[in-house]
Amino acid sequence: MSMFGGLEISASGLTAQRLRMDVTAENLANAQTTKGADGKPYRRKEVVLQEIPQGGGFGAQLTAAIGPGSSKSAAGGVQVAKIATDQTAGKLVYDPGNPDANAQGYVQMPNVDTVTEMVDLIDSSRAYEANVTAMQASKQMFAKTLEILR
């Protein structure tokens, strides 16, 4: 791993958590959208994350760390695999005055639960804060290293 590998890993985490917060905000904003562009209720979206491969596993990492001039490997981290759409059905709400109501007066609502979305928002916010803290710790280590070298 390079000298800045920890920063790269934290930066990938910051990017991923920021996207999670954006998607959660979109879900909350559309929690009452009964008719989208396709004519159907809004469907909740969810960010799926995956590990960035580190180039060959533990053996390759060890060789890269020990051997001078050995091949450099990626720092690792996390990346967005996809943004999935939740296909569960939303609630039916009786509202005969709504223009989107069916013949029986029920409106199909989006499958967005505001409590779940708020928990996801708090989770991604805390993960973002943890990555910022890790970046600050790396920065302090670099500063102390430079101070020692003076």
Secondary structure by P-SEA (a helix, b strand, c coil): cccaaaaaaaaaaaaaaaaaaaaaaaaaaacccccccccccbbbbbbbbbbccccccaaaaaaaaccccccccccbbbbbcccccccbbbbbbbcccccccccccccccccccaaaaaaaaaaaaaaaaaaaaaaaaaaaaaaaaaaaac
